[in-house]
Amino acid sequence: MDPVRKDRQKMALYSEKVMDHFRNPRNVGVIEDADGIGEVGNAKCGDIMKMYLKIDDDVVSDVKFETFGCGSAIASSSMATELIKGKPVKDAMKLTNKAVAEALDGLPAYKMHCSVLAEEAIQLALEDYYKKHPEKASEESSKEESSKEESSKEESSGE
């Protein structure tokens, strides 16, 4: 099989969104004074992702990434940043690799690990943020406890 035909067949495995985020990645770069940084890698494929978060008033105000890897890794990083930028930290914490893959209109099964790396890099960046700002972690858990108590009160009062 000629190489051009083989490349076209491979490209057919990727959605237009994957190709767009690979060719025109969003939010590439470094945040020098990042509030949280997360780095992950996959020894099997060699992909490395680094996510930088800027957080203001419990909102991800900026997010950047550096990725050394295949097109799916770059696209997953790019899409993941788009999904959490401008969102409350509590929503960013809920980002899943499945949500990243779905937002890209799917990834081939053998490339799903790229979306997992994006999820893990963001989770590590958020963990780093909470290590640097332990008061924010306790505020977040206090908010969760308050909302659980409110739910319990509503349920027991029959509302």
C-alpha positions in Angstrom: 0.0 0.0 0.0 1.4 3.4 -0.9 2.2 5.7 2.1 -0.2 8.5 1.1 -3.2 6.1 1.0 -2.1 4.6 4.3 -2.0 8.1 5.9 -5.5 8.9 4.5 -6.8 5.7 6.1 -5.3 6.6 9.4 -6.8 10.1 9.2 -10.2 8.7 8.6 -10.1 7.3 12.1 -10.1 10.8 13.5 -13.0 13.2 13.7 -12.8 16.7 12.3 -12.7 18.0 15.9 -9.6 15.9 16.7 -7.9 17.1 13.5 -8.9 20.7 14.2 -7.5 20.6 17.8 -4.4 18.9 16.6 -3.7 21.3 13.8 -4.9 24.4 15.7 -4.4 23.6 19.4 -6.0 26.0 21.9 -4.3 27.3 25.1 -0.8 26.1 24.3 2.0 27.5 26.5 3.1 28.1 30.0 1.6 30.1 32.9 4.7 31.5 34.7 2.8 32.1 38.0 0.5 29.1 37.8 -1.6 28.3 40.9 -1.4 24.6 40.0 0.8 22.5 37.7 0.2 18.8 36.8 2.5 16.7 34.7 1.8 13.1 33.5 3.4 10.7 31.1 2.9 7.4 29.5 6.0 5.3 29.3 4.5 2.9 26.8 3.8 5.6 24.1 6.1 8.4 25.2 3.4 11.0 25.6 4.0 13.7 28.2 1.4 16.4 29.2 1.9 19.4 31.5 -1.1 21.5 32.5 -0.9 24.9 34.1 -3.9 26.5 36.0 -4.6 30.0 37.0 -7.4 30.1 39.5 -9.2 33.3 40.7 -12.2 33.3 43.0 -12.5 29.5 42.7 -12.8 29.7 38.9 -10.2 28.4 36.4 -9.5 31.8 34.9 -6.7 30.5 32.6 -5.3 27.2 31.6 -2.3 26.3 29.3 -0.7 23.1 28.3 2.5 21.7 26.9 2.3 18.3 25.3 4.9 16.1 23.7 3.1 13.4 21.9 0.9 12.3 19.1 -2.0 14.2 17.5 -4.5 12.6 19.8 -2.5 13.7 22.9 -2.3 17.2 21.6 -6.0 17.3 20.7 -7.0 15.8 24.1 -4.9 18.4 25.9 -6.4 21.2 23.8 -10.0 20.1 24.3 -9.5 19.5 28.0 -8.4 23.1 28.5 -11.4 24.3 26.6 -13.7 22.3 28.8 -12.5 23.7 32.1 -11.5 27.3 31.2 -13.8 29.8 32.9 -15.5 27.0 34.9 -15.6 26.7 38.7 -12.9 24.6 40.2 -15.5 22.1 41.5 -16.6 21.5 37.9 -13.1 21.2 36.6 -12.5 18.5 39.2 -15.3 16.5 37.7 -13.8 16.4 34.2 -13.4 12.9 32.9 -11.5 11.4 30.0 -14.8 10.2 28.6 -16.0 13.9 28.5 -12.8 14.9 26.7 -13.2 12.1 24.1 -16.9 12.8 23.6 -16.2 16.5 23.1 -13.7 15.5 20.4 -16.4 13.4 18.7 -14.6 10.3 19.7 -11.1 8.8 19.7 -10.0 5.4 18.3 -10.0 2.9 21.1 -6.2 2.6 21.0 -5.9 6.3 21.6 -8.3 6.7 24.5 -5.2 6.7 26.9 -4.6 10.2 25.5 -7.8 11.5 27.0 -6.9 9.7 30.3 -3.6 11.6 30.4 -5.5 14.9 29.9 -7.8 14.1 32.8 -4.9 13.0 35.0 -2.9 16.2 34.2 -5.8 18.4 35.2 -6.4 16.4 38.4 -2.7 16.7 39.4 -2.7 20.4 38.6 -5.8 20.8 40.9 -4.1 18.7 43.6 -1.1 21.0 43.3 -3.3 24.0 43.7 -4.8 22.6 46.9 -1.4 21.8 48.3 -0.3 25.4 47.6 -3.6 26.7 49.0 -4.7 24.4 51.8 -7.3 26.9 53.0 -9.1 26.5 49.6 -9.3 22.7 50.1 -10.9 23.2 53.5 -13.3 25.8 52.2 -14.3 23.5 49.4 -15.0 20.6 51.8 -16.9 22.9 54.1 -19.1 24.0 51.2 -19.7 20.3 50.3 -20.6 19.5 53.9 -23.0 22.4 54.0 -24.8 21.4 50.8 -25.1 17.8 52.1 -26.6 19.0 55.3 -29.1 21.2 53.4 -30.1 18.2 51.3 -30.6 16.1 54.4 -32.7 18.8 56.0 -34.9 19.2 52.9 -35.3 15.4 52.7 -36.2 15.0 56.4 -38.6 17.9 56.3 -40.4 16.5 53.3 -39.6 19.3 50.9 
